[in-house]
Amino acid sequence: MNKPVYRVHPIMIPFFLFFYLSGEIAIYSIVFGSLLIHEVGHLIGAKLVGARVRSCTILPYGGEIKIEQFSRLKGSHQLFIILIGPFCTLLLMVFSVIVDFPQANILFFTQTAILGLNLLPIFPLDGGRALYVFFPNHYVELISFSIWISVLIFYVSLFYFPKGLSISIIFLFIAFQNYSYWRFRKYKLAFDRITRSA
């Protein structure tokens, strides 16, 4: 049995450099730690329902976990794995409110941003994946919608340059991810049909 692969995506490098060069090591630690806890939530969810994790990649909005034959899991198990990540982020948000410490406001803001971003109804964010569980026959429409929304947010964020640079990078990356999904949509749909009927 192959062990899961854990890695940090290269797109995180500009974010690490920004925090390092600006001297905001505390913010860097909170952001990276928050992303890790969010993904640990997904990993725990997968473990609890008996799903086999192939890989976990940390990204600016959370991460991407590849689970073996995810489409064959029961819908309730898929939702559990998807939503437990945002739930862990919500727990961190509550923690930042009830426990008083020097960086509590930064921790709260970070969790708010991660939670708000991840619950957007676009792929590959948790909100989009949850939507797909409810509407599995509308994958193509969901990917098309995700491309348009991510491109729109990217262009809007350019008006707030340089403050909106992190948003620009995130949504440009999401747009390219969705374009990749769009290119390989026929293969994904065919694979899902085979695995569901097997």
N, C-alpha and C positions, 0 to 999 in steps of 0.2 A: 504494500500500500504506500503510495507516494505521499509525502508530507506536504501540507499547504505551503505555498510560497508567499512570503510577506515582503513588500517593498514599498518604497516611496517613489512616486512618479516624478520624472525630471521637471515637470511643470512647476513643482514646488520650489525649485531653485531660485527663480526670481523673487518669490515671497521670502525665502530664507535670507537672501542677499539684502532685500529691502529692510527687513527688521534688524539685520546685523549692522548694516551701514548706518542706519538711523539710531543705533544704540538702544533699541527697544527690545532687549533680550527678554525682559519679563513678559512683554506682549507675545513675542515669538514662542516662549514656553507655554503660555496659556493657549494660544491658537493651536499649536501642534498637539499639546496634551488633550485639548478638547476634541480634536479630530480623531485621535487615537481612541479615546473613550467612546466616541460615537460608533466607531468601527468595531470596538470590542463588544458593544451591545449587539451588533449584527452577528458577530461570531458566536456569542453566547446563545442567541436565538437559534442559529443553525445547529449548534450542538444540542440544544434542548429538544429539537424536533427530529434529530437524527440525520440531518443533511450533511453531506460531505463537502467541505470547503476545499477548492483547488488552489485559490490564490486570494490575496487581499492587497490592494494597492491604495496607498494614501494619496488623496487628491485635495485641492483647495476647498472643495465643498463637502468633504467627508471622505469618501473612498469608493472603491469598486471591488465588490466581493464576487468571485466566480464560484458558483455552487454547482456541483455535478447534477445534471438532469433536474435543474430547478423547476422547469415547467411541468414535471411529473409529480411534484409535491402537491398535497392538497391545498386548495386556495387559502384556507385558514392558516396553514403552516407558512405559506408564502407571505401572507400579510403579517404574521407574527415576526418573521425574520426582518421584513422591511421596516416595520414600525418600532421595533425595539431599539433601533439606533437613535431615532428622534426622541424616544422615551428617555434614554440615558442622557441625551442633551438637555431635556427638560428637567431631569433630576439635578444636573449640574447648575441649571438656572435657579432652581429652588434653593439649592445649597448656597449660591452666591447671595441670595436674599436673606436667608435666616442666619447665616454665619458672617460675623463682621471681621474682615481682615483687609489689609491695605489695597489689594488688587481686586476686591469684590466687584466693583463697578465695571472693571474691564472684563472680568469673567462673565458677568451678566450680559454685557453687550456682545461678547463673543458668542455666547450660547444663543442669544436672540438672533444674531446674524446667521449662524449655522442652522438653527431650527427653521427660520423663515425661508432660507435658501433651499433647504432640503425638502420642504413641504410644497414647493412649487410643483404644479401638475405637469411637469415636463421630464422627458428622459434625459439622462439616466438618474435623475434625482429620485429620492424616496417617494415623493408625491406622485411622480409619473409612473413609477413601478407599481405603486399601490393602485393607481387608476387602471393600469393594464391588467391587474388581477381581476378587477370587476368587469373589464371590457376586453377580454382576450382576442376577440374577433376584429378589433379596431387598431391593431398594431401600426399599420401603415399611416392611418389618420393621426395617431398619437405622435409618431415620429415626424410627420410633416408639420404638425402644430408645434412640436418642440424646436424644430429648425427655425421656423418663423419667429417664435417668441425669443429664443436665445439670440438670434441676429438682431432683432429689434432692441432688446435690452443692451446688447453690445454697442449699437449705434447711439442710443440715448446716453450711455455711460461716457461716450467720447466727449460730450458737451461738458462733462465735469472733470476733464483731464486737468491736472494730474491726480486730483483727489480720487477720481473714480477709476484709476488704473487697475486696481485689483479686481474690480467688477468687470472691467473690459477683458482682462486676461481670462477670468473664469468663464464668462459667457462666450468668448471666442472659442475657447477650448470645448465647451459644451456643444456649440454649433458644429464644430468639426467632428465631434463624437457622433452626433446625430446624423450628420452627412454620411459617416461611415456605416451607421445602422441602416440608413436609407439605401445605400449601394448594395448591401448584403441582405436586404429584407426578404427576398425570395428564398434564400437559403435558410434563413432563420425560421420562416414560416413553415417551410418544408420539413425542417428538422423537428420543430415543435409538433407538427402533425404526426410524424413518425414516432416520436417518443411518447406522445400521449396515447397513441393507439397500441403501443407495444405492451 
